[in-house]
Amino acid sequence: MQTLIQDLRYGARMLLKNPGFTSIAALTLSLGIGACTAIFSIVDAALLRSLPYPGADRVVQVREVSEGGARMAFADPNFRDVRERNRSLEAVAEYGGSMETITGGSEPLRARVLLATNDFFRVLGVTPLVGRAFLPEDAPSPGRSSRNTAMKRMPWALRRFRSTNSQSATQRTCC
């Protein structure tokens, strides 16, 4: 124990003798510790912590890949094939973001929305924050898109559609 105390005293004397080296060493250590903390925070949030959905360990994402290796969204006929031929998954849903014109208030407005198929909320095991989930009659019909619209959580959207009743919420469901 005495040797350790002597070594610490010697180290402190050497650091005090060279203040330039001491400040550079302290700065290097603080930057290294800060960088490691930042990287771990990102890895923890993105990879280690589970998704905020019930049964998140059972949710998977499937994508089409082009001949060049780029990931891309499913074409509607390909998605229908996946859904109809599915033998392993409990439910299959498709989603994607888009800028759309939202109507139903005093004036139309452009907003970023989530376009999703009917089983989207069931796959995630969640309910919409405002409005209702998609019903079977919201399913696509000839000449109609295969996706319904769910608005992302934005304060202005919640204020605007909070009074939306379930009859008029077919295409506008806030989540």
N, C-alpha and C positions, 0 to 999 in steps of 0.2 A: 504494500500500500504506500509505503514511503517513497518508493521509486516512481510510482504513478504521480504523486504530488510533485516530486522534483521535475518530472518530465513536463507537467502542466505549467509549472513556473517558468521553466526554460522556454517553452513555446510562447508563453505570454510575453516574456522579455524580448524574444526575437520579433514578434509581431509589432510590439511597441517601437522597436528599433528601426523598422522599415514600414512607415505609415502608408506609403504608396502601394507596396505589395499587399498590405493588410486590406486596404480599401478595395483593390482589384479582386482579391480573393473573396472578400465578403460580397461584393457585387456579383461575381461569378456564381457563388453558391446561391444567392437569393434568386438570380435569374433561372438557374437550373431547377431549384425547388418550385418556383412559380410555373415554369414550363411543364414540369412533371404533373403538378396539380391540375393545370388546365387540360392537359391531354387525358389524364385519368377521368376528369369530370365529363369530358366529351365521350370517352369510351363507355363510362358507366351509364350515361344517359342513353346512348345509342345502341349499345350491345348487351350490357349486363342487366340493366333494369328491365323488367317485363313491361309489355304494353299495358296501358290503362284500361284494358277490357277484360271482362270475365272470360276465363278460358283462353287467354292470350297465347298460351303454349300450343294451342290447337289451331291457331289461325295461320294460314300459309298464303304466300303470294306467288302466283303463276304468271309468267309473261311469255309472249312470243318473242323469238329472236330472228332477226333478218339474216339473210345469207352472209352479210358482212359482219355479223356478230353483234349488231346493235339491238338493244332491248326496245320493244315497241308495244303499243296497246293492241289488244285483240281486235280483229275485225269482227263486226257483228255476227256474220255467219260462223266464223270460227268459235266465238264465244258460245253461241247456241249449241254447236257440236260438243264442246267441252261440257257444258251443263247437262245436255241430254245423255251423253255417254259416261258421265261420272259414276263410278262405282265405289270410290274410296272416301269422298268428302261428304260431310253432313249437308252442306249447302254451298252454293257457288254464287258469288256476286262480282260485279264489275263496277269500277268507278274511274273517274278522271275529272280533272279540273277544266274550267272554261270560263271565259268572260261572257256573260249573258245579260239580256235586258230583263229586269225584274219589273213586273206590273202588279197592280193591286192596291197601290197607294194613290196619293193625289197626283203623282207624276211618275213616269217610268224612270228607272235609273240603271246604269251599267254596274255590275258587280261580279266578283269572282265567286263562282259557285261550284259545288261538287255534283257531277252527274253520276248517278248510281242506279243500278238495277234494283228490282223489288226486294231481293233478299239481303241487301246491304246491311240494314240494321240488325237483322236476325243473325247474320254471320258474325258481326261484332258483339252481339249480345247486349246492345244498348237501346235506349229509347230516345227519341228526339227531345231536345230541350224545350222547344216550342212547336206546336202543331201536332202532327201525327206521323206515324210510320206509313210506308206505302202499302196500299191495299191490293188484293188480287185484281180488282177492276182497273188499277193503274197500270197493269201490265201492257206491254206493247201490242198494238193492233196494226193491221196493214196500213201503211202510210204514216205511221207514227213512230217516233224514235224509240229505241229499246231501253232508253235510260230516263229516269225521273230526275228531278232537281232537288238537291238538298243544299240549303245555304250554310256557309260556314259560320262559326260563332263570331259575330261582329256586333258591337253595341248598337249601331244604327239599325241593323237588321232586326235585332230583338225588339227594339222600340217600335219599329214600323209594323212588324207582323205579330206582335204579342196578342193582339185581339183577333187574329185569324181564327175563324171557326173551322171545325173539321171538314165541313162541306167544301169550303173554298181553298183548303190547304193541299189539295191533291198534287199540285205541281210545286208548291212552295212549302218545304218542311225545314225548319231551322234545326240545326244540331250543334 
